[in-house]
Amino acid sequence: MLQVVKRVLVVRSYLSVWRLPSAPVLLVAGFAGRLPSAMVPLALLLMVQQQTGSYAVAGLAAATYGLAMAAMAPVLGRLADRRTPRPVLLAQAAVYPLLLALLVAVVLGGAPTVAVVGASAAAGAGTPLVSGAVRATWSRVDPGVRGTAYALDATATELVFVAGPTLVATLAVLAAPAWALAVAGALAVAGATGIATSTAVRGWVPAPAASRTSPFATVLAPGMPRVLLSGTALMLGFGALEVAVPAFADSAGSPGLSGLLLALWSLGSVAGGLWFGARVVSASLPRQYRWLLLGVTIGLAPLTAASSPWVLGALLFLGGTAIAPTLTVQNSLVGALAPAHATTEAFTWLSTIATGASALGAAFGGALIDGPSGVTGSLVLAVAGAALAVLVTLVPGRRPVPAAAPERVAV
């Protein structure tokens, strides 16, 4: 009987978010609009490699796309805070498919490497500002459902990185990688347009000119450096793990299991996120964040002793259960700490550090795998990144100054 009551309470908590006027649009359009982030780098890698025969050029193009997207996000986030996300998203919805079309034409047309890299950078810079806009909108809902909304958002993000690569692989086999880019462009248009035309974004009130400060004021706001630095350490570890898992599967003679293993990791995160989002936690957000980061560290530690891909898969699922809850609280912290006039920009900084740090982690992890330490070295780096994130949260810093709450919109 008690279990039935708990399940009813879980369902009710998520229904309370779904019933908000714009919530279905934000969740569905947000999912669609985020899929290109998981699709385009892989599709671009496959397309360039098939066309040029070079993994070096393909990797350079994919990395350039990701770095350009990460570098441009805070700039666009700041603009969205000034002008509201609506015009930014609508402009990107119009331009992004054209940039992807140009990228496909350049690659399939046999253009030189410099042109491929330039087109990749342009497409990355034009990626619609979906994640930042959605999270900033959730930060304006009733505090009673905000945590659950963030949990749904974190869970949807995890599903993106399961569905995106799967869709690319399917389209690459049935047609060609270029078709995956075409589908990604269509999804980006649908997602960005859906969010831009939602009631919540249409009712967005931009910040007054007097409240705008230096370009780095958002990053340096009290409490923000610790969240961003801890997030950097965590994502560096995740980047190392993302290259260690395929290497582990390959060394075990089962390279085809790498996708399944990474999917199990994400599915564990989804399960943990759904469970956590329905809970009411009395501890403060910083304390929750610190304990959840410790949970991630503890969950990653046994991976270094995995003896087979199947053991690794079970450990990845269990260890992944702490990830979405951690990201949920991280989003809640950013929403609480960010200046009221810069919420979109603050959330784009999270996306930027996630992209940059995971890329660095992948590079360091790859170097460790090719060195004497092998796969174990990369797995240890993953654990060390999470442990460093915990330590960062223990460093004293300036106390956040209570800021005026952002104007409530009808989400």
N, C-alpha and C positions, 0 to 999 in steps of 0.2 A: 504493500500500500504506500509506504514511504517513497519507494522508487517511482511510483506512478505520480505522486504529488511533485516530486523533483522534476520529472519530465514535463509535467504541465507548466511548472514555473519557468523552465528553460524555454519552452515554446512561447509562452506569454512574453518573456523578455525580448525575444526577437521579433515577435509580432508588434510590440510597442514601437520598434524602430520602423518596421515595414509599413506601418499605418501612417507614418508621417507623410504629409502631402507629396513631397518630392523624393522620398526615400527610394521607391522602386526605380525611378529614373537614375538617381545617383548610383545605385548599386549595379543596375544592368548596364547603363551607358558607361559607368566607370570601369566595369569589367571589360567591356568591348574596347574602350579607349586605351586600356592598359595592355591589351594583348600584343599590339605592335612592339612594345618594349621587349617582350620575350620572343617575338617572331623575327623581327628585322635583322638583328645581329647574326642569328644563325642562318637565316635565308641568304643574307649577303655573303656570309662566309662560304656557303655551299655554291652560290652562283659564281662568285669570283674564282673560287678554286677550280670549278668545272671549266670556266672560260680561259683561265690563264695557266692552269696546271700547277700553280704555286700556292702552297699554304702560307708562305711568308706574306705575299701580297694580300691574300684573303684575310689573314689575321690582322694585317695593318688596316685594311678597309673597315673591318668590323670594330676594331679598337678605336679607330678615328670616329666612327659613327657614335659609339658609346661615350667617348670623351667630349665630343661636341655637344651631345645631348645634356651631359652633366654640367658642362660649363655654361650653357645658355639658360638652364632652368632657373637659377636664382635671378638672373636679369629679367626674364619674362615674369617670374613671380612678383618681383618688385613692381613691374609695369601693371600686372593684374591687380595688385593692391591699390594702385593709384587710379586706374581706370575701370576697375571691376574685371573679373575673369571673362565676362561675356565677349567683349570685342577681341580680346586676345585669342580665345578659343575659336571664334568664328573665322578670324583671319588665318589661323593655323589650319583649320579644316579646309579652307580654300587652297592654301599653298602647299601643304604637306604632300598630297597625292601627286602634284606636279613635280615636286622634288624627288619623290620616289620614282616617278616615270623617267625623269632625267637620269637618275642613278642607273636604272635598268638599261636605258639606251646607251649610256657611256660604257657600261660593262660589256653588254652583248655586242656593242659596236667595235670592240677591240681597242678602245682608247688606251693611251699610255697610263702607267701607274699613277702619275701625278694627277691626272684627270679623275681617275677612279677615287683616289683619296679625297680630292676636292669635292666631288659629288657626294661622297659619304659624309663629309663634314657638314655640307649644306643640309642634307636630309636629317642628320642628327640634330642640328641646331633648330630645325623646323618642327621637331616632334611635339605634338600637342601637349599642353600643360595639364594633363588629366589628373594625375595623382595629387599634385599640389592643390588644384582647385577643389577636388572632392574632399580631401582632408581638411582644408580650410573651411569648407562649408559645414562639415561635421562639427567643427570646433564651435559653431554658433548655435547648435541645437540645445535643447533643455539638458542641463547637467545630469538629470536623472536617467537619461538614455544615452548620454554621450559615450560612456565607456562601452556599452554594447554596440553602438554604431562603429566605434573604432575597431572593436573585435571583428565585426562583420567585414570591415574594410581590410583588415590585416589578413583575414581568412580568404577573401576574394583575391588579394594579391598573391597569396600562395598558390591558389588554383590557376592563376594566370600563368605561373611558371611550370605548371603541369600541362595545361592545355595548349599553350603557345608552341613549345617545341614539338609536341605531338602533332599539331596541325601542320607545322612546317614540314616535318618528316613525311607526313601523309601526302601533302601536295607535291613535295619533291619527288616522291616515288611515282605518283599517279600522273604528274604533269612535268613541272620543272620548278626550280627555286624561284624563278621570276614570278610565277603565279602566287607563291606565298607572299611576296612583296605586294602584289596587287590586292590580295585579300587583306593584308595588313593595312594598306591605304584605305580601303573601304571601311574597315572596322574603326580606324582612327577618325574618319569623317563622321561616322555614325555616333561614336562615343563623344567626341568633342561637341558636335552639334546638339546632341541630347542634353549634355550637361549645361551648355550655354543657354539653351532655351527653357531650362527647368525653372520652376517658380522660385526656388531658393536663390539661384544665380541672378535671375531678373530682378529680385528684390534686394540685391547686394548694395550696400551703401559704402562708397569709397572713403578712404581716410581723408581728413582735412589736410590741406597743404602744410599747415603749421606743425603737424606732428611728424613730418618726414625729416629724417636726419641723414647721417653719413651712410655710405654704401654698406659698411660693415656693422652698423648699429644693431641689426637683428642678430647677427652671429655673436656679438659681444654682450648681448643683453644678459643680466644676472641669471645664472643657472644654465643658459644655453651652451656655453663652451663645454661643460662637463657632459651634457647629453650628446652633443655632436662628437666630442672626442671619444666617448665610450662607444658610440655608434660606429665610429671609424674603426676602432679596435675589433669590435664584434664582426663587422662586415669584412675586415681583412681576414679574419679567421674563416668566415664562410667562403670567401674566395679560394682560400687554400683547400678547404674541404671539397669544393666543387671540382677541382682538378684531381684531388686525391682519390675520389670515389671511382672515376673511370680508370685511373691507373691501377687501383686495387683490383677491379674486375678484370682488367687486361692481364695483370700478373698472375691472377688465379685461373687464367685460361678461359674466361667467360666474358669477353668484351661486350657482348650483346646485352649483358645485364646492367650496364652502367645507367641506362635511361630508367630502368625499373627501380634501381637503388635510389637514384635522385628523386624519383616520384614518391617512393616510400617516405623519404625524408620530408617532402612537402606535405604528404598526406598526414603524417604525424603532427605537423604544425597545424594543419587544418583542424584536426580533431581537438588539439589542445586549445586552439583559438575559439572554437565553438563552445567548448566546456567553460573556458574562462570568461567569455563574454556574458554568460548567463549568471555569473556570480557577483555578489556584492561584497567587496573587500573593504574592511574598515581601515587598513593601514594606509599611510600617506603614499602618494605617488612615488616620491624618491625612494622610499623604503621598498615598495613593491618592485620598482625597477631594479634595485640592487639585488634583491632576493631572486628575482627571475633570471637576471644575468648569471647569478651563481648557479641556478638550476640548469641553464644552458651549458655552463662549464662542466658541471657534474655529468650532464647527459652526453657531452662530447668525449669525455675522458675515456670511457670504455672502448671507443672506436679504435684506439691505438693497439688494443689487444685482440681485435677480431681475427678469427682464424679462417673464415670462409666468407664468400659473398652473401650467403644466406644469414649467417650470424651478423654480418655487417648491416644487412637490410633490416633485421629486427632491431638492432641497436639504433640505427638511423631513425626508424619510426618512433621508438621510445624517446630518443634524445630530441627529436623534432617537436615533441609535444610542448616544449617550453618556448619555442621560437615565436609563434604568433602571439601568445600572451605578452611576451617581452616587447614585441613591436607595438602591441596595443597600448601598453603603458607608456612606451616611448612617445607615441603619437599624442597621448593625453598630456604628457609632460610638455611637449613642444607647444601644444595648443594653449596650455596654461602659462607658459613662460614667455611666449612670443609677444612682442608689443602688439597692441590691439590693431594698429594700422598696418601690420606686416605679417599676418598669419600665413598668407599664401607663400610669400618669400621664405618664411621659416620652414615650411614643409618642403619646399623645393630644395633647401639646403640638405635636408635628410636624404632626398633622392640623389643629390650630387655626391654626398659622401658615401652613400651605398654603392654607387656605380664606380667611383674612383677607388675606394678602399678594396672592394671585391676584385677589381682588376689588378691592383697591386698584390693582393693576397694570392691570386691565381698565378701571377708571375713568380712570386717568391716560392709558392708551393711547387710550381713546375721545376724551378731550379733545384729545390731540395729533392724532388723525385729523381731528377737526372744525376744527383750527387750521391755520395756514400750513404746518406741517411735513408734514401729511397722514399717509398710511400709513407712509411712511419714518420719520417721527418715532417712531411706535409700535414699529416694528421696531428702531430704534436703542435705544429704552428696554429692549427685551428683551435686547439684547446688553449694555447697560450693567448691567442687573440681574445677569446671570451674571458679568460682570467684577467687579462689586462683591462678589459672593459669594467670588470667588477672593481678593480683597484682605482680606476679613474673616478668612479662614483664616491670613493672614500676621501678624495682630495677635497679639502675645504675650499670654499669659494664664496663669492658675494651672495648674500641672501637676495632672492627675487623681491622686487618692489611691486606690490599689488598694483596692477594696471587696470584702467577702465575696461570693462568687458566689452567685446565687440557687439555691435548692435544685433539683436536677435532677428533672424529672418525666418520666414515661414518655410521650413524645410519639409 
